[in-house]
Each structure stands twice: as C-alpha cells, then as structure tokens.
Amino acid sequence: MEYNKGFFEEENIPDFALQPAKPASAFDTTVYDKLFETKDQPAEAAAQIDEPAVIEAQTDEPAVIAAQTDEPAVVAVQIDEQAEASAQIDEPAEASAQIDEPAVFEAMPVSAQLPSDHIETSDVSETGAVSFVQKPMPVGAEAVSGKQKNRKVKYTDFRRLDPVVIHVEEDILITDAKPDMVQMLCIEGSCHLNEQSVSAGIHGTQPVRLTGDLKCRALYTAENDEKEPVIISYDSGIMFRNDCTVKGEPGSTIVFSPNLRPIECERVNERKFRVRAAISVDMREYCDKELLLFEGIDEEEVQCLQDEILFTDIALRKTEITEVSEEIRLKDGTPEIDKILCFNINLAENNKQISGEKAMVNAAVNLNILNKSGGRPAFCKCKTEFTQFIRMDEDILNPLLAGQVSFDIQSCSLTANRDEDGDGSVLCLNMDVATTLEYYRQIREHSIADLYHFTKDVEYDKVRKELNCLCGSGASDISVREIAEIPEQFGKAEQVVYITGSGMIKSQKAAQDKVIVEGVLPVTLVCIGGESGKLPFRIEKEAVFKTSVDMPGCREGMEPDSRVVLKDLWFDQINSRQIAINAEIAVTGYAFDKQSRDLIQMASVKERQGRDGTEPGIIVYVAKEGDSVWKVAKRYHAPVSWIRSVNDLADHEEIKAGAKVLIVR
C-alpha cells in the first residue's frame, strides 16, 4: 500500500508510523493489554470471543474502545468527522466508517509510542515493559437525547411594606355662623386617600404622591345668651399631600390603607384652634408570580429525589362599595333627639361566607351619639346591622384556607326624624362603605430536589425563591375595662354625654402555638358637672390591652400579621368621681413563615467523562454523619431501591453513622 504523506501533513507523522504493518503474530500485546485494562468497557464489549468481533461506539468526538479476545479483533469507531481505517493482519479484519471523502489508515505498529499528551503516568516493569495509563479522551457530548419537562404554577404573593407616616398641622378658623370658643373639648376625625393603590412599575421603584383629606369634627364650649356654657360641634376638612418613593417588585401593585392616630387639638384664640394629626399609611404589596418546577427529562433514566413545597396564594381579593341606608328606632324611654351634635361609628364583622358565585358579609354597626334633647346635651347609644353581597368574578380552584374583612367608611350622615306619632325617636343612617374581602389558599406542589443518572453525568442550575407560607390563623375577642378618675379641678361629673376612642397595636410577636398582641385604646370622655353642674369638661384615659391568639403550628421567628377592630365602646358611671370605660375588641392574627427554597430550573445529561473502567462492582461503604440512602446512591450511581433491598432498609428508614452499607452495581 502506498501512502499519501501530504494528506496527513507528513511533518507531524513519525517515521515508524509510515512503515508497512507487521504481521499480527509478531505483535507484542502486553503493552496494549496494560493500556486497556483501565478503560471503561461495556460488559458485552469486554466479553472474550473466539472469533473476530466488531464493536461500535457512537460519540461526538473520537474515543478509544478495546476488547480482549483470543483471536485478533476488529474495532470500529464512528465519530462526527467520519473516517475509514483498515489494518492488514493474519486474520482479516476491517474497520470502516462512511464519510463523504473516504480516507484510509493502516494500523499503528505495537512498537509505536503514544504521544506524550495522552500519557498520564508511566512505569517500567521488571521485564522492561512500559505500562501507562492513558488520559480519557474528551467526549464533548452536550445534552443528549431527551427533552426537559417543566411545570408552571401561577400564584399571587404579598408582603407588608414599611408604612409612611404623614404629619398634618393646621390652624382652623371658626366661621362667623358659630359662636366664640371658650374651651376645646375634643376632636375626632376620619382620613380618606384619593388613590388607594399604585403600580410599582417595570423597575420596581415608583415615586408616589399621597394626597387626601382629613375630616375633623371638633367639640368646644361656648356661651349662650344667658351666659351658660353650651357644647358646639364644628366640622372642617384639611387637605394633605406627601411625596415618597415606594420600592417593590417590578409589576407589583401597592395597596394603601390609612390609619389615623389620635388627633391633638389646641385652642389658639376664640376664633381659631390648631389641629395636629399623624396618618400612618400602611402598604401591602401584591405581585402575580410564576413558579417553574422541574419534572424530569424524557427518554432518560434519571433518578429523582422528590420533595414538597408549601406556600400561600392570595386566592381572592376584592373591594366593593355598598350604600347602607338604615332606619334605627331608639329604645323605649330614650329622650327625644332634637339635634345631633356629634357621633362615631364602630364597624365589625359578624360573619362571612362564600358560596357559588358570591360572597356574603354581615357587619354590626354600633353608634355613640352626642345630641341635644330638651335643649340640654345628652348621650344616646344604638346599633344596627347590614349585609353586603359581593359577586365573584373568578372560580376558586383550591379550598380557601382563611380570610379577613376590612371596612372603610367613605361618607356618612346621621339625621334624627320623627316617627308616625310625631316622636323624635327615629335615626336615619346613610353611608357608603368600601368592603374589602381577602382570602388565602394553600398550594402544595411536588418538586425535584436532586437527581442523578446511573451511567451519565447530570448538571443542573438552581434558583432561589422566597416563598410565603401561612402557618396559622386565629381570632380573639377581648373585653377591656378601665376606671377613669375625675380630676379635682373639675369637681364632680354629673353626667357623661359622649365617649370616643380607637384602638391600635403597639407590638405583636409570634410564640409557640400563639401570637401575642399588645395595644392601647385612647379614650376621651366629655362630661357635664363642676360646681355649677353645667360645666362641660373632658377626661382622657388610655386603656391597655393584651391578648394571646391561639394558633397551632405557630412558632418563634414567624412573621405575625394582626388586626385590631373596636367593636363597641361604652361607659358606666360608678359615681360622681369614677367612670368605668368598657370596650369590646376583636383581634385577628395570622402567622407567616418566610422560606427560601432552591429550585431546579435547567438540567442537562451528558456522557460521563474520566471513567477508567476500574470501578468495583461491589462496595462496602461506612456511613458518615449526615449521610442518607439518597446521598450514598447518588455518589456511587446505584439505584436507591437496590441499596434498600440489599441492606434490608425499609422505605423511609435511613442509614446511621458508622453503619456498613453494601452497594452492588
């Protein structure tokens, strides 16, 4: 055979390689036997045969595969850059591969030395033979056959953001239609925001201008024509504005909820008083998200470690405004109402229910009223109920876990009317109430935490996800009773004509199986008394409350989310020097567990590199601290079921440190 040296770049080919092949009988196979002892051979390829055999391996890059036989063997390797090789030996053998332009190679003589970059170690035996271990040839196969399977889970996440506190200070002028002020008694108010929500934008940082109005109702004393003190009610409004920057996740929605802290008032002169207020704007962020869960690879026998993730979704959040119009009849014996001076309303949920395509919310309305009856100030207390139906626009797929209701009075008016007999014993209540219904559901999904392949390498990427999991909820109704003493300067309290207050949370924390909530209830009482028995004055008292909301599954470190609602507020006059303040407060508590989970996103299977074929088939492994059946199986690429079966381990039984584990591959 004649060689074309130019085709092979002659300068790179050693001289011995250009010599004619020697007969097979003259070959010294010792070197080749040593060479291929450590190669990773399939069992069927390593079997000894009596006749020439053909072994094929298909890879992207060249690979070396050998089989030891009694007779000369033929080895054919098919690669991406296909080539045809033939060698003349005593027993005919042929190796070929189809390519566009066939090339012919002759077998390399046994005496040929392998290039130095393919030799890792070498040694000289007593007989003078050179033994060496060949470095593994690069396979370079990327992700092999098989398509990754993923599943998408959509949900709505939420979190509380730091509140923004807006401070308001304004001087209010009394109109000419009202008499001059002698003394300021009390002031109460309500807050309304022009925008209830805003989008965080595509960058997650959004400048926001919070605007709204603070409606105040002040009570002060004046003098009538007989120079006797009278109580005057005066309504006013204060516009406010605050610029801030809200930081959230891109595409999320920030919902605002204003909470008015106790208002301070101060008399400046007979025609002016000063109002100081702090409005805490609570913010909750709602973000639609998508969770990508890896499920496996088609056409690949990957072993997967199953895991379970649990997180909470906002299944329903809906706000609707309803118009409430009620006629309230006063109790028998209640003095007729000539004029209403001031009133406050406490709204609280009685019950709620979702059925079919609508939700039903029933609420209790408790009113404390300061009025004129027979020309004198008097106190009146009454209550009513209303039911609101909210239509559901979407189907609720999973069972609802828990829910909460909040009310926001947009506008309200209360007037005294006369009944059919001409008595002033009927109150007409008209108000617009925005009712927000929010329900949670728990999502439980299976995921793959780890995976491996018996004969191939598996690579995968993980991404960290923050998941919000509702771990418990509960409610508690508490009663508060506090004794208010009449200061010496006011003498005696002949009559209490008004009471107002609002509760707020001071601290909340999660504990073992409960959430502990502490708060205060600032209360203002307006009384008539003094030496003349006609002097109006006020008493301020702060009632403290504390409760534990039972919540199985709650533990320290969880994030509590509690709300306080003042259901009712009233007083009992013990004597002319002591007044008992009573309140009924509803506390709802939730505990959320913030979890960080590393989830597999992309995985690929590649042909394993670096195997030398010397791995033992039976291994005795001494378990270490922290080892599990899965970890040992993955380390030695053995089926988990085999390890459990050979070592008599139950399905959920784990190995202990120091135990000897028999591994058969």
C-alpha positions in Angstrom: 0.0 0.0 0.0 1.3 3.5 -0.8 0.7 6.4 1.5 -0.1 10.0 0.6 2.0 11.8 3.1 0.7 15.2 2.1 -2.8 14.3 3.0 -1.7 13.6 6.6 0.7 16.5 7.0 3.9 14.4 6.8 5.9 16.5 9.2 3.6 15.5 12.0 3.8 11.7 11.4 6.7 9.7 12.9 8.7 7.5 10.6 7.8 4.3 12.2 4.1 5.0 11.5 4.9 5.1 7.8 6.3 1.6 7.7 4.3 -1.3 6.5 2.3 -3.1 9.1 3.8 -6.1 10.8 2.1 -9.5 10.9 -0.2 -10.0 13.9 1.9 -12.9 15.1 4.8 -10.5 15.6 2.8 -8.1 17.8 3.7 -7.9 21.5 0.2 -7.3 23.0 1.5 -6.8 26.6 1.5 -3.1 26.2 -1.9 -2.9 24.8 -3.3 -5.2 27.5 -1.9 -2.9 30.1 -3.3 0.1 28.2 -6.8 -1.1 28.0 -7.1 -2.7 31.4 -8.4 0.6 32.9 -10.7 1.6 30.1 -14.5 1.8 30.9 -15.8 -1.1 28.7 -19.4 -2.1 28.5 -19.8 -5.7 29.8 -20.8 -7.0 26.4 -17.8 -5.3 24.8 -15.4 -6.8 27.3 -16.5 -10.4 26.8 -14.0 -12.8 25.3 -14.9 -14.3 22.0 -13.3 -17.0 19.8 -14.0 -15.3 16.5 -13.3 -11.8 15.4 -15.8 -9.3 16.8 -17.0 -5.9 15.8 -17.6 -3.3 18.5 -19.1 0.1 17.8 -19.4 3.2 19.9 -21.0 6.4 18.7 -19.8 9.7 20.1 -19.3 13.3 19.1 -15.5 13.2 19.5 -13.0 10.3 18.9 -13.0 7.7 21.6 -10.9 4.5 22.1 -12.7 1.3 22.8 -11.0 -2.1 23.0 -12.0 -5.7 23.5 -9.6 -8.5 24.5 -10.1 -11.7 22.5 -8.3 -14.9 21.9 -8.2 -14.1 18.2 -7.5 -10.8 16.5 -10.5 -8.4 16.8 -11.8 -5.7 14.6 -12.7 -2.4 16.4 -14.8 0.2 14.5 -15.5 3.7 15.9 -18.0 6.1 14.4 -17.4 9.7 15.1 -18.7 13.1 13.8 -15.8 13.5 11.4 -16.1 10.1 9.9 -13.1 8.2 8.7 -12.4 4.7 7.4 -9.5 2.7 8.8 -8.2 -0.7 7.8 -5.4 -2.8 9.0 -3.9 -5.9 7.5 -3.4 -8.8 9.9 -3.2 -12.6 9.7 -6.9 -12.9 10.3 -8.8 -10.5 8.0 -10.1 -7.5 9.9 -11.8 -4.4 8.7 -12.8 -1.1 10.3 -14.7 1.4 8.3 -16.9 4.4 8.6 -18.8 6.1 5.9 -17.7 9.7 5.1 -18.0 12.0 2.1 -14.3 11.6 1.2 -13.1 8.3 2.5 -9.6 8.2 4.0 -7.5 5.0 4.5 -5.4 4.4 7.6 -3.1 1.5 8.5 -2.9 0.0 11.9 -0.1 1.5 14.1 2.6 -1.0 15.0 2.7 -2.2 18.6 6.1 -0.7 19.0 4.7 2.8 18.3 4.8 5.2 21.2 1.7 7.1 22.1 2.0 10.9 22.0 3.1 12.4 25.4 -0.1 14.4 25.8 -2.0 11.1 26.1 0.2 9.6 28.9 -0.6 10.4 32.5 1.8 8.1 34.4 4.4 5.5 33.3 6.4 2.8 35.0 9.0 0.2 33.9 8.3 -3.3 34.9 11.0 -5.9 35.8 10.7 -7.3 32.3 11.4 -3.9 30.8 7.9 -3.4 29.5 6.4 0.1 29.8 3.0 0.3 31.4 1.0 3.5 31.4 -2.5 4.9 31.9 -4.0 6.8 29.1 -5.8 10.0 29.8 -9.5 9.8 28.9 -10.3 11.2 25.5 -12.7 14.1 25.6 -16.2 13.1 24.7 -17.6 16.6 24.5 -21.2 15.4 24.1 -23.6 18.0 25.3 -27.2 17.4 26.4 -28.1 14.1 24.9 -31.5 12.9 23.7 -34.4 13.9 25.9 -36.4 16.9 26.5 -36.7 18.7 29.8 -40.1 18.7 31.4 -41.2 21.7 33.5 -44.5 22.7 35.1 -45.6 26.3 35.7 -47.6 27.3 38.8 -49.1 30.8 39.0 -49.9 32.5 42.3 -50.2 35.9 43.9 -47.6 36.7 46.6 -47.9 39.5 49.1 -45.9 41.2 51.8 -46.1 44.2 54.1 -44.0 47.2 53.4 -42.8 49.9 55.8 -45.6 52.4 56.5 -45.3 56.0 55.6 -46.3 58.5 58.3 -47.8 61.8 57.2 -47.8 64.6 59.8 -50.6 67.2 59.5 -50.7 70.5 61.4 -53.3 73.1 60.5 -55.0 76.1 62.1 -58.7 76.0 61.7 -60.8 79.2 61.7 -64.3 79.2 63.1 -66.9 80.7 60.7 -69.0 83.6 61.7 -72.1 81.4 61.9 -70.6 79.7 65.1 -70.2 81.4 68.5 -66.8 82.2 70.0 -64.8 79.3 71.5 -64.4 79.3 75.3 -62.7 75.9 75.7 -61.7 73.0 73.4 -63.3 69.7 74.5 -62.3 67.0 72.0 -61.8 66.3 68.3 -62.1 63.2 66.2 -61.7 62.6 62.5 -61.5 60.2 59.6 -59.0 60.0 56.7 -59.5 59.3 53.0 -56.9 58.9 50.3 -57.5 60.0 46.7 -55.6 56.9 45.4 -56.0 53.6 47.1 -53.3 51.8 45.1 -50.4 52.3 42.6 -48.3 50.1 40.3 -44.7 49.6 41.2 -43.8 50.0 37.5 -41.3 47.9 35.4 -38.4 48.9 37.6 -40.0 48.3 41.0 -39.2 51.8 42.3 -42.0 54.3 41.9 -42.3 57.9 43.1 -45.8 58.3 44.8 -47.7 61.4 45.8 -50.1 60.5 48.6 -52.9 63.0 48.7 -56.2 63.1 50.5 -58.3 64.9 53.1 -58.7 64.7 56.8 -62.2 65.3 58.0 -62.4 66.7 61.6 -65.3 67.2 63.9 -64.4 69.3 66.9 -66.4 69.9 70.1 -65.9 73.1 72.1 -67.7 75.1 74.7 -69.3 78.5 74.1 -71.6 80.8 76.0 -75.3 81.3 75.2 -77.3 84.5 75.7 -77.8 83.6 79.4 -74.0 83.2 79.7 -74.4 79.5 80.4 -71.9 77.0 78.8 -73.1 75.1 75.8 -71.4 72.5 73.6 -70.8 73.4 69.9 -69.9 70.9 67.1 -67.8 72.2 64.3 -66.8 70.2 61.1 -63.8 71.1 59.0 -61.6 69.5 56.4 -57.8 69.5 55.9 -56.1 68.6 52.6 -52.7 66.9 52.9 -50.0 65.8 50.5 -46.9 63.7 50.9 -44.3 62.7 48.3 -42.4 59.4 48.9 -40.7 56.6 47.0 -42.2 53.1 47.1 -39.9 50.2 46.5 -41.4 46.9 45.4 -41.1 44.2 42.8 -41.5 45.1 39.2 -45.1 44.8 38.1 -46.5 44.6 41.5 -49.4 46.6 43.0 -49.1 48.6 46.2 -52.3 49.0 48.2 -52.6 51.8 50.7 -54.6 51.8 53.9 -54.6 55.0 56.0 -54.8 54.7 59.8 -55.5 57.9 61.7 -53.7 58.1 65.1 -55.3 60.1 67.9 -55.7 63.8 67.0 -54.4 66.6 69.2 -56.2 69.9 69.3 -55.3 73.2 70.9 -57.2 76.5 71.4 -55.4 79.4 69.8 -58.0 82.1 70.4 -61.7 82.4 70.5 -61.9 82.1 66.7 -59.1 79.6 65.9 -57.9 76.2 67.1 -54.9 74.1 66.0 -55.0 70.5 64.8 -52.1 68.1 64.9 -52.5 64.7 63.4 -50.4 61.7 62.2 -51.7 59.5 59.5 -50.0 56.1 59.2 -50.3 54.8 55.6 -49.9 51.0 55.7 -48.7 49.4 52.5 -49.3 45.9 51.2 -47.6 44.7 48.0 -49.4 42.2 45.8 -47.4 40.6 43.0 -48.5 38.0 40.4 -45.8 35.4 40.1 -45.0 32.2 38.3 -43.1 29.2 39.8 -41.2 26.9 37.4 -40.9 23.4 38.7 -38.6 20.8 37.1 -40.3 17.4 36.5 -37.6 15.4 34.7 -36.1 14.6 31.3 -37.8 12.5 28.7 -36.1 9.4 27.4 -33.5 9.5 30.2 -33.5 7.2 33.2 -32.7 9.9 35.8 -33.2 9.2 39.4 -35.1 12.0 41.2 -35.3 12.9 44.8 -38.9 14.0 45.4 -39.7 17.0 47.7 -42.7 19.0 48.6 -43.1 22.8 48.7 -45.9 24.6 50.5 -46.8 28.3 50.0 -49.7 30.6 50.2 -51.6 32.3 47.4 -54.0 35.2 47.5 -56.9 33.3 46.1 -59.3 36.3 46.2 -59.0 40.0 46.9 -62.0 42.1 46.0 -63.2 45.6 47.1 -66.8 46.8 46.6 -68.6 49.9 47.8 -72.1 49.5 49.0 -74.7 52.0 50.1 -76.1 51.4 53.5 -79.4 53.0 54.4 -80.9 52.1 57.7 -83.7 53.4 60.0 -82.8 52.9 63.6 -85.5 53.2 66.3 -84.4 54.3 69.7 -85.2 52.2 72.8 -88.3 52.9 74.8 -87.6 55.5 77.4 -84.9 57.2 75.4 -85.3 61.0 75.4 -86.3 62.5 72.0 -83.5 63.8 69.9 -83.8 67.4 68.8 -80.4 67.7 67.1 -77.3 65.5 66.6 -74.1 67.3 67.6 -71.6 64.5 67.1 -71.4 60.8 66.6 -68.9 58.0 65.9 -69.4 54.6 64.3 -67.7 51.2 65.0 -68.0 48.6 62.3 -67.1 45.0 62.9 -67.7 41.8 61.0 -70.2 39.4 62.4 -69.7 36.6 59.9 -68.8 36.0 56.2 -69.4 33.2 53.8 -68.6 32.3 50.2 -71.0 30.1 48.2 -71.1 29.7 44.5 -70.6 33.0 42.6 -71.0 35.4 45.5 -69.7 36.2 49.0 -71.9 37.4 51.9 -70.6 39.7 54.6 -72.7 40.6 57.6 -71.5 43.5 59.8 -72.5 45.1 63.1 -72.8 48.9 63.4 -72.5 50.5 66.9 -73.1 54.3 67.2 -72.3 56.6 70.1 -74.2 59.9 69.7 -74.0 63.3 71.4 -77.3 65.1 70.8 -79.5 67.8 72.2 -82.6 66.8 73.9 -84.8 69.4 75.5 -82.1 72.0 75.0 -79.5 70.1 77.0 -76.7 67.8 75.8 -77.4 64.1 76.1 -75.9 60.8 75.2 -77.5 58.1 73.1 -76.3 54.7 72.0 -77.8 52.5 69.3 -76.8 49.7 66.9 -77.9 48.1 63.7 -76.7 45.6 61.1 -76.2 45.3 57.3 -75.4 42.6 54.9 -73.4 43.0 51.8 -73.2 40.6 48.8 -70.0 40.6 46.7 -70.1 38.9 43.3 -67.1 36.6 42.5 -65.6 37.2 39.0 -63.4 34.1 39.0 -63.5 30.5 40.1 -61.8 29.5 43.3 -59.9 26.3 42.4 -58.5 25.2 45.8 -60.3 25.2 49.2 -59.9 28.5 50.9 -57.8 28.5 54.0 -58.6 31.7 55.8 -59.9 35.2 55.1 -60.4 38.6 56.5 -62.7 41.6 56.0 -61.9 45.2 56.4 -64.3 48.2 56.2 -63.6 51.8 55.1 -66.4 54.4 55.6 -66.3 56.7 52.6 -69.1 59.0 53.6 -71.7 59.0 56.4 -74.6 61.1 57.6 -76.9 60.6 60.6 -80.2 62.6 61.0 -83.0 62.5 63.5 -86.5 62.0 62.2 -89.9 61.7 63.8 -92.0 58.6 63.6 -95.6 58.4 62.6 -96.7 59.5 66.1 -94.5 62.6 65.8 -91.9 61.5 68.3 -88.2 62.2 67.5 -87.2 58.6 68.1 -86.0 57.5 64.6 -82.5 57.9 63.3 -81.7 57.7 59.6 -78.2 56.4 58.8 -76.8 56.7 55.3 -73.2 55.8 54.5 -71.1 54.4 51.7 -68.9 51.6 52.9 -66.0 50.1 51.0 -65.7 46.4 52.0 -62.5 44.5 51.2 -62.6 40.7 51.2 -59.3 38.9 51.2 -59.0 35.1 51.2 -55.9 32.8 51.2 -55.4 29.3 49.9 -52.5 26.9 50.5 -50.7 25.5 47.4 -48.9 22.2 47.9 -46.7 21.1 45.0 -44.3 18.3 44.4 -40.8 19.2 43.2 -37.5 17.5 42.5 -34.7 18.5 44.9 -31.9 16.4 43.4 -31.2 13.9 40.5 -28.6 11.7 39.0 -28.1 9.1 36.3 -26.6 5.6 36.5 -24.2 5.9 33.6 -24.1 9.6 32.7 -23.3 13.0 34.2 -26.2 15.3 35.2 -25.7 19.0 35.6 -28.4 21.5 36.7 -28.9 25.0 37.8 -30.9 26.2 40.8 -32.6 29.5 41.5 -33.5 30.7 45.0 -37.2 31.6 45.6 -38.7 33.3 48.6 -42.0 31.7 49.5 -44.6 33.0 51.9 -46.5 30.3 53.8 -49.4 30.9 56.1 -48.8 28.6 59.0 -51.8 29.5 61.2 -54.6 31.9 61.9 -56.9 32.7 64.8 -59.2 35.2 66.4 -59.8 36.5 69.9 -62.5 38.8 71.4 -61.3 40.6 74.5 -63.1 42.8 76.9 -61.4 45.9 78.3 -62.4 47.7 81.5 -60.7 50.7 82.9 -61.6 53.1 85.7 -61.3 56.9 85.0 -61.0 59.2 88.0 -62.4 62.7 87.8 -59.7 65.3 88.4 -60.1 67.5 91.4 -60.2 70.7 89.3 -63.5 69.6 87.7 -65.2 68.6 90.9 -68.0 66.1 90.2 -69.2 64.6 87.0 -73.0 64.9 87.0 -73.4 63.4 83.5 -71.3 61.7 80.7 -72.5 63.0 77.4 -70.0 61.5 74.9 -67.3 58.8 74.6 -65.0 58.2 71.7 -61.8 56.2 71.1 -59.9 53.9 68.7 -57.6 51.0 69.3 -54.2 50.4 67.8 -51.5 47.8 68.1 -48.2 48.6 69.9 -46.5 45.2 69.4 -47.1 41.7 68.1 -44.9 38.7 68.1 -45.1 35.0 67.3 -44.6 32.5 70.0 -45.1 28.7 70.4 -48.7 28.0 69.2 -49.8 31.6 69.6 -49.5 35.2 68.6 -49.2 37.7 71.4 -50.7 41.2 70.6 -50.4 44.2 72.8 -52.1 47.6 72.2 -53.7 50.7 73.6 -57.1 52.2 73.5 -57.0 56.0 74.0 -60.4 57.2 75.2 -61.9 60.6 75.5 -64.9 61.3 77.8 -67.0 64.5 77.7 -68.8 65.2 80.9 -71.1 67.8 82.4 -70.5 68.8 86.0 -68.4 71.0 88.1 -69.7 73.2 91.0 -72.4 74.6 88.8 -73.3 71.2 87.5 -73.3 72.7 84.0 -69.6 72.9 83.2 -68.5 70.7 80.2 -65.1 69.2 80.5 -63.1 66.3 79.1 -61.2 63.3 80.6 -58.6 61.4 78.7 -57.7 57.8 79.6 -55.6 55.3 77.9 -56.7 51.7 78.3 -54.1 49.0 77.8 -55.0 45.5 76.4 -53.1 42.3 75.7 -54.2 39.0 74.3 -52.9 35.7 73.0 -54.4 34.4 69.8 -54.3 30.6 69.8 -52.6 29.4 66.7 -51.4 25.7 66.4 -48.3 25.4 64.4 -47.1 28.9 65.1 -43.5 29.3 66.5 -41.0 32.0 67.2 -39.4 33.6 64.2 -42.5 33.6 62.1 -43.9 36.9 60.9 -47.3 37.9 62.5 -49.9 39.9 60.8 -52.6 41.0 63.2 -55.5 43.5 63.1 -57.5 45.2 65.8 -61.1 46.3 65.4 -63.0 48.2 68.1 -66.4 46.6 68.1 -68.1 48.6 70.8 -67.3 51.3 73.3 -69.4 52.4 76.3 -69.2 53.7 79.8 -70.7 53.0 83.2 -70.9 55.9 85.7 -70.0 54.4 89.0 -70.4 57.6 91.0 -69.7 61.3 90.5 -65.9 60.7 90.9 -65.4 57.5 88.9 -66.4 56.3 85.4 -65.8 52.8 84.1 -64.7 52.6 80.5 -65.8 49.4 78.7 -64.7 48.2 75.3 -65.0 45.0 73.2 -62.1 44.5 70.9 -61.8 41.9 68.1 -58.2 40.7 67.3 -57.4 38.6 64.3 -54.0 37.1 63.9 -52.1 35.3 61.2 -48.6 33.9 61.2 -46.5 33.6 58.0 -43.3 31.6 57.6 -40.8 33.1 55.1 -38.9 30.3 53.4 -36.0 30.3 50.9 -36.1 27.4 48.6 -33.5 26.4 45.9 -35.5 25.0 43.0 -34.0 23.2 39.9 -34.6 25.2 36.7 -32.5 23.7 34.0 -30.9 20.3 33.8 -28.8 18.5 31.2 -27.5 15.0 30.8 -24.0 14.4 29.3 -21.9 11.4 28.6 -19.7 10.7 31.6 -16.0 11.6 31.3 -13.0 10.3 33.0 -14.1 6.7 33.8 -11.2 4.2 33.5 -13.2 1.0 33.9 -11.7 0.0 37.2 -14.7 0.8 39.4 -15.6 -2.1 41.6 -19.0 -3.8 41.2 -19.4 -4.4 45.0 -18.6 -1.7 47.6 -18.8 -1.7 51.4 -19.3 1.9 52.5 -19.0 3.1 56.1 -21.7 5.8 56.6 -20.7 9.1 58.0 -22.7 11.7 59.9 -25.3 13.3 57.7 -25.3 10.5 55.1 -28.6 9.3 53.7 -29.6 6.5 51.4 -30.1 9.0 48.6 -26.6 10.6 49.1 -24.9 7.2 49.0 -26.9 6.1 46.0 -26.0 9.2 44.1 -22.4 9.1 45.0 -22.0 5.5 43.6 -24.6 5.9 40.8 -26.7 3.0 42.2 -30.4 2.6 42.4 -31.9 3.6 45.8 -34.2 0.6 45.7 -31.2 -1.8 45.3 -29.4 -0.3 48.3 -32.5 -0.6 50.4 -33.1 -4.2 49.3 -29.6 -5.4 49.8 -29.3 -3.8 53.2 -32.8 -4.6 54.4 -33.8 -1.0 54.8 -37.5 0.0 55.0 -38.9 2.6 52.6 -38.4 5.5 54.9 -35.5 4.1 57.0 -32.2 5.9 56.9 -28.7 4.7 57.5 -26.9 5.6 60.7 -23.4 7.0 61.1 -20.9 4.1 61.3 -23.2 1.6 59.6 -21.7 -0.5 56.8 -23.7 -0.2 53.6 -23.3 -2.9 50.9 -23.5 -1.4 47.4 -23.9 -3.7 44.4 -23.7 -2.0 41.0 
